[in-house]
Every structure is written in C-alpha cells, then in structure tokens.
C-alpha cells in the first residue's frame, strides 16, 4: 500500500524563498502556460470548423438572420401582436423582399459579373500599353524606374485570380440547386429560431453558473444584434450613395462595384478600405483618371460613413481596443475564413463584456464582505 511522501523541508524553503523574492512568479507561470493552451485551442477550433464547416455555416447565418429579424419582430410586438404573428409577418415581408431582389437586381449583377470577367483580359492589355508608355517616358528622362517586372507580376496575378473566380462562378452555376436549398433551409431555421430560440438558449445558459450565464446571454444578444444591424445599415448607405455617383461618372459596372464596396463594409474597420482598393484597381485597368475619381468619391463617402453615421449607429458598444479588434479579426480568419472575420468582433465584444460583468460582481462582493463589524453592529449596513 503506497503512502504519500512528505515534501522535503528544503523544497518548502526554496518555494517560500522564491515566492517572497519574486512575488509575480506565479502570475508569470500562469501567463507562460496559457499561451500554448490558447494556441492549442485555436488549432482545435479550426480543425472542428473544417470538419463541420457546412453545419456551422448554416447555423451561424441562420442565427445572424434571426438576430436581425428579431428587431422588427419586437417592434411589431409593441403593437400588441403575439410573438408568432409578428414572426410570420416579418418572415413574409423578408421573403417578399428577397424575391423582389432576386427578380430585379440579381440578374443585373450576374450579367455585370460575367461581362467584367470577360473584359478583364482586354483591360489588362490596355493597362500594359499605358505602363509601357510610362516606362518609355521614364527612360527618356533617365529615371531609375523599371516597370517590366512589375507589369509581369501584376498581370500574372490578376489573370490567375480571374481564372479562379471564373472557375468558382462555374461551380456556383452548377450548384445553384443546392445553393437554393441552403437558402431555404437557412430561412426556415431562422424562423424556428425566432419562435423557439429563446427556450433553447435559456436551456443552454442554465447549464452555466448564474454569474456567468446571465451576463453572457445578454451581452451576446446585444453585441450580435447591434453589430450586424449597424454594419448592414452602413453597407446599405455605401451602396445607395455610390451607385448614383458611379452612374454619373459613367463607371462601368456601377451597381456591381458599389455593391462590392457595400458588402466589404460588413467586415469591420478594414472592409471598406479593402473594397475601395479592389474597385479602384479594377477601374484603373481600364482608365487611370476614372479610377482616381472613383477612389476620391468612395473615400469621401467612407469618411461621412465613418465619422458621422458609424458613431451614432455603432458607438463604442464593443469597448475593445483597436489592437484586440485586429487580433480577433485575424484569429477569426484563421479559424473560419470569411465567416470567422464577420463574427469575430461581436464574439470578442461578448467575451470582454462577460469578463467585465463578472469582475464587477466580484468587486461588489468583496466590498460587501469587507464592511467593518462596527458598521454592522450599528445597523448602518444591511
């Protein structure tokens, strides 16, 4: 029968000396061991997402749609409508809007996308000729500029990207039926989430301790609903303002380029910049001065969007440091690609809000426990 061996006195003395001499060693050890554990968990999450990618994507999109539709449902409930009646009305209006967009805008976008992919090789030839003229001009003035390597790399990179996009477009056309089934499945699942999601979520939250489950539930709802609703409104503002501007400037594929910038707005903080840069590069292949006008107009509207509308819509509800925002975006991209980028900021905001709430509860409990006994005896404290 084995017995526990007593710890040698020398080991106790060394441990006591280290803790007294270096009081922060325990915290350093915790931080040092937490890094590999966090990295391992991120790797496990990425592997799990790749295995259940389709299921997680459908559930996430359905949950986001349910969060967005829950806002008009609550508005209708204020008019003394029952929950199921409000959900049915909102769902019918959503299906009507999606059907209208599918009949009117989607065919236009498909045609413009096909024409853009078809015309990009011709635009590349035109841009090569323009760059060759710039190189001749630089040689005549003996300027140390060599554009041949730059032209070759840019041309090959754009051609490879065009081929990849064309292949994806063919695959999308072949998978239209499965895509339509997924859309119907997402809408139906969002409908049931609006009806019964609260019960299921309360059942999951009840498995957690109350001091964690309650702040987590409230923070998750506020972060996802506010974030995606505000980002959607900001994206619609960019599409609605840039489309007529591009039409006035006679930009080819105006609706497609404006929609591309608006969709990029869904990616927080860097999305609009990436969308404007991509559209400017594509227009630059055709006309350099037109690309300058496009970039100027888009940047001007982005400044209005970021400085006037975004503070009122978004505010500071996440409370995250910009550095942590970029870290969360990169982590989400590493785990789940584009979907991870879209949900990374509200998830990070939820984690921060939950931790802050737990800290405030603990501090409040410590303050109440540290009340002087004389105060209790005098009846000045409960």
C-alpha positions in Angstrom: 0.0 0.0 0.0 1.5 3.3 -1.2 1.8 6.3 1.1 2.1 9.9 0.1 5.7 11.0 0.6 6.1 14.2 2.6 7.6 17.2 0.8 11.3 17.7 1.9 11.7 20.8 4.1 14.4 22.0 1.7 11.8 22.2 -1.2 9.4 24.1 1.0 12.1 26.6 2.0 13.1 27.1 -1.6 9.5 27.6 -2.7 8.8 30.0 0.1 12.0 32.0 -0.7 11.1 32.1 -4.5 7.6 33.3 -3.7 8.9 36.0 -1.3 11.8 37.1 -3.5 9.7 37.1 -6.8 6.1 37.7 -5.9 5.0 37.8 -9.6 6.4 34.4 -10.5 3.1 32.7 -10.1 1.4 35.2 -12.5 4.3 34.8 -14.9 3.9 31.0 -14.8 0.2 31.3 -15.5 0.7 33.6 -18.4 3.5 31.4 -19.8 1.4 28.2 -19.7 -1.7 30.0 -21.0 -0.1 30.8 -24.4 0.4 27.2 -25.6 -3.0 26.3 -24.2 -4.7 29.1 -26.2 -2.8 28.2 -29.3 -3.8 24.6 -29.0 -7.5 25.5 -28.5 -7.4 27.8 -31.6 -6.0 24.9 -33.6 -8.6 22.5 -32.3 -11.4 25.0 -33.2 -10.0 25.4 -36.7 -10.0 21.6 -37.2 -13.5 21.3 -35.8 -14.7 24.0 -38.1 -13.3 22.3 -41.2 -15.0 19.1 -40.2 -18.4 20.7 -39.5 -18.0 23.6 -41.9 -21.3 23.3 -43.7 -23.3 22.8 -40.5 -21.6 25.6 -38.6 -22.0 28.0 -41.6 -25.7 27.3 -41.9 -26.4 27.6 -38.2 -24.3 30.8 -37.9 -26.0 32.5 -40.9 -29.4 31.5 -39.6 -28.6 32.9 -36.1 -27.4 36.2 -37.6 -30.6 36.4 -39.7 -32.7 35.7 -36.6 -30.8 38.4 -34.7 -31.6 40.9 -37.4 -35.2 39.9 -37.8 -35.7 39.9 -34.1 -35.6 43.7 -34.1 -38.6 44.3 -36.3 -40.4 41.4 -34.5 -40.0 43.3 -31.2 -41.3 46.5 -32.9 -44.5 44.6 -34.0 -44.9 43.1 -30.5 -45.2 46.7 -29.2 -48.4 47.0 -31.2 -49.9 44.1 -29.1 -49.3 41.4 -31.6 -48.4 37.9 -30.4 -44.9 36.6 -31.0 -45.9 34.0 -33.6 -48.0 36.6 -35.5 -45.1 39.1 -35.6 -42.7 36.4 -36.7 -44.9 35.3 -39.5 -45.4 38.9 -40.7 -41.7 39.7 -40.7 -40.9 36.4 -42.4 -43.4 37.1 -45.2 -42.0 40.6 -45.7 -38.5 39.2 -45.8 -39.4 36.6 -48.4 -41.1 39.3 -50.5 -38.1 41.5 -50.3 -35.7 38.6 -51.2 -38.0 37.6 -54.1 -38.1 41.2 -55.4 -34.3 41.4 -55.2 -33.9 38.0 -56.9 -36.1 39.1 -59.8 -34.7 42.6 -60.3 -31.1 43.0 -59.0 -29.6 39.5 -59.1 -29.9 39.1 -62.9 -28.2 42.5 -63.4 -25.4 41.6 -61.1 -24.9 38.2 -62.8 -24.7 39.9 -66.2 -22.3 42.6 -65.0 -20.1 40.0 -63.3 -19.9 37.8 -66.5 -19.1 40.9 -68.6 -16.4 42.0 -66.1 -14.7 38.6 -66.2 -14.9 38.6 -70.0 -13.4 42.2 -70.4 -10.6 42.0 -67.8 -8.1 40.4 -70.3 -8.7 43.4 -72.7 -8.3 45.8 -69.8 -5.0 44.1 -69.0 -3.7 44.7 -72.5 -4.7 48.4 -72.3 -3.1 48.8 -68.9 0.1 47.1 -70.2 0.2 49.6 -73.1 -0.2 52.5 -70.7 2.5 51.2 -68.4 4.8 50.8 -71.4 4.3 54.4 -72.3 5.2 55.4 -68.8 8.3 53.3 -69.0 9.4 54.9 -72.2 8.8 58.3 -70.7 10.9 57.4 -67.7 13.7 56.1 -69.9 13.8 59.3 -71.9 14.4 61.2 -68.7 16.8 58.6 -67.4 14.7 57.9 -64.3 15.6 54.7 -62.4 12.2 53.1 -63.0 11.8 49.6 -64.3 8.1 48.6 -64.8 8.6 45.4 -66.7 8.8 43.1 -63.7 6.0 45.0 -62.0 3.8 44.6 -65.2 4.6 40.9 -65.5 3.8 40.2 -61.8 0.6 42.2 -61.7 -0.7 40.7 -65.0 0.0 37.1 -64.0 -1.5 37.7 -60.6 -4.7 39.2 -62.0 -5.0 36.6 -64.7 -4.7 33.8 -62.1 -7.3 35.5 -59.9 -9.7 35.9 -62.8 -9.4 32.2 -63.7 -10.0 31.2 -60.1 -13.1 33.5 -59.9 -14.4 32.1 -63.3 -14.0 28.6 -62.0 -15.9 29.4 -58.8 -18.6 31.1 -60.9 -19.0 27.9 -63.0 -19.1 25.8 -59.8 -21.7 28.2 -58.4 -23.8 27.9 -61.5 -23.6 24.1 -61.3 -24.6 24.2 -57.6 -27.5 26.6 -57.9 -30.0 23.9 -56.8 -28.0 23.1 -53.7 -27.5 26.8 -53.0 -31.2 27.4 -53.3 -31.9 24.5 -50.9 -29.4 26.0 -48.4 -31.1 29.4 -48.6 -34.5 27.8 -47.9 -33.0 25.8 -45.1 -31.4 29.0 -43.6 -34.7 30.9 -43.8 -36.7 28.0 -42.2 -34.2 27.6 -39.5 -34.1 31.3 -38.7 -38.0 31.2 -38.5 -37.8 28.5 -35.8 -35.0 30.3 -34.0 -37.3 33.4 -33.8 -40.1 31.2 -32.3 -38.2 28.8 -30.1 -34.7 30.1 -29.9 -35.2 31.8 -26.5 -36.3 28.5 -24.9 -33.3 26.6 -26.4 -30.9 29.4 -25.4 -32.2 29.6 -21.9 -31.8 25.8 -21.6 -28.1 26.1 -22.6 -27.5 29.1 -20.4 -29.0 27.3 -17.4 -26.1 24.8 -17.6 -23.7 27.6 -16.7 -23.4 29.3 -13.3 -25.8 32.3 -13.0 -22.9 34.8 -12.6 -21.6 33.7 -16.0 -24.7 32.6 -17.9 -26.8 35.8 -17.4 -24.2 38.4 -18.5 -23.1 36.1 -21.3 -26.6 35.8 -22.7 -27.4 39.5 -22.5 -24.0 40.5 -24.0 -24.2 38.0 -26.8 -27.7 39.3 -27.8 -26.7 43.0 -27.7 -23.4 42.5 -29.5 -24.6 40.4 -32.4 -27.9 42.3 -32.9 -26.3 45.8 -32.7 -23.2 45.0 -34.6 -24.7 43.3 -37.6 -27.7 45.7 -37.8 -25.3 48.7 -37.8 -22.9 47.2 -40.3 -25.8 46.3 -42.6 -27.1 49.9 -42.4 -23.6 51.3 -43.1 -23.2 48.9 -46.1 -26.6 50.0 -47.5 -25.6 53.6 -47.1 -22.4 53.0 -49.2 -24.4 51.1 -51.9 -27.2 53.7 -52.0 -24.8 56.7 -52.3 -22.1 55.2 -54.5 -24.4 53.7 -57.2 -25.7 57.1 -58.4 -22.2 58.7 -58.1 -20.7 55.9 -60.2 -23.5 56.2 -62.8 -22.8 60.0 -63.1 -19.1 59.3 -63.5 -20.0 56.7 -66.1 -18.1 54.0 -64.3 -18.6 50.6 -65.9 -20.5 48.0 -63.8 -21.6 50.7 -61.4 -24.0 48.6 -59.4 -21.6 45.7 -59.1 -18.7 47.9 -57.9 -21.0 49.8 -55.4 -22.4 46.5 -54.1 -18.8 45.1 -53.7 -17.8 48.1 -51.5 -21.1 47.8 -49.5 -20.5 44.1 -48.9 -17.0 44.8 -47.8 -18.4 47.2 -45.2 -19.7 44.1 -43.3 -16.0 43.4 -42.5 -15.4 45.7 -39.5 -12.8 48.5 -39.7 -10.9 47.4 -42.7 -13.6 46.1 -45.0 -14.5 49.4 -46.7 -10.8 50.2 -47.4 -10.3 46.8 -49.0 -13.4 47.1 -51.1 -12.5 50.6 -52.3 -8.9 49.5 -53.1 -10.1 46.5 -55.1 -12.6 48.5 -57.1 -10.1 51.3 -57.7 -7.6 48.7 -59.0 -10.1 47.1 -61.4 -11.2 50.5 -62.8 -7.5 51.5 -63.1 -7.0 48.7 -65.6 -9.4 50.5 -67.9 -8.9 54.2 -67.2 -6.4 55.7 -64.7 -8.1 59.1 -64.3 -11.5 57.4 -63.9 -10.0 55.3 -61.1 -8.8 58.5 -59.4 -12.3 59.9 -59.5 -13.8 56.6 -58.2 -11.3 56.4 -55.3 -11.9 60.1 -54.4 -15.7 59.7 -54.4 -15.6 56.4 -52.4 -13.2 57.7 -49.8 -15.3 60.9 -49.4 -18.4 58.8 -48.7 -16.5 56.5 -46.5 -15.4 59.4 -44.3 -19.0 60.5 -44.0 -19.9 57.0 -43.1 -17.2 56.5 -40.5 -17.3 60.0 -38.9 -21.0 60.8 -38.9 -23.1 57.7 -39.2 -20.9 55.0 -37.6 -20.5 56.7 -34.2 -24.3 57.1 -33.9 -25.1 53.5 -35.1 -22.2 51.6 -33.6 -20.9 53.9 -30.8 -18.5 52.1 -28.5 -20.6 49.1 -27.7 -17.8 46.6 -28.0 -15.4 48.6 -25.8 -12.5 46.8 -27.4 -9.0 48.2 -28.1 -8.4 48.5 -31.8 -5.4 46.2 -31.4 -7.6 43.5 -29.9 -10.1 44.1 -32.7 -7.5 43.3 -35.4 -6.2 40.3 -33.4 -9.8 39.0 -33.2 -10.3 39.5 -36.9 -7.1 37.7 -37.8 -7.9 34.9 -35.4 -11.4 34.5 -36.9 -10.0 34.4 -40.4 -7.5 31.7 -39.4 -10.2 29.6 -37.8 -13.2 30.0 -40.1 -12.2 32.2 -43.0 -14.6 34.9 -44.1 -17.3 33.7 -41.7 -14.8 34.0 -38.8 -14.0 37.5 -39.9 -17.6 38.5 -39.8 -18.4 37.1 -36.3 -15.0 37.7 -34.6 -15.7 41.3 -33.4 -19.1 40.6 -31.7 -17.7 37.4 -30.2 -14.7 39.3 -28.8 -17.0 42.0 -27.5 -19.2 39.4 -25.8 -16.2 37.8 -24.1 -15.0 41.2 -22.9 -18.4 42.3 -21.6 -18.9 39.0 -19.8 -15.5 39.2 -18.1 -16.1 42.8 -17.1 -19.5 41.9 -15.6 -18.0 39.1 -13.6 -15.2 41.3 -12.3 -17.8 44.0 -11.2 -19.8 41.3 -9.4 -16.7 40.0 -7.6 -15.6 43.5 -6.6 -19.1 44.3 -5.3 -19.0 41.0 -3.3 -15.5 41.9 -1.9 -16.7 45.3 -0.9 -19.7 43.9 0.9 -17.6 41.3 2.7 -15.0 43.9 3.8 -17.6 46.0 5.8 -16.4 46.8 9.3 -18.1 44.9 12.1 -18.8 48.1 13.9 -20.9 49.2 10.9 -22.9 46.0 11.1 -23.4 46.3 14.8 -24.6 49.9 14.5 -27.1 48.9 11.9 -25.7 51.3 9.3 -25.2 48.4 6.8 -27.6 45.7 5.8 
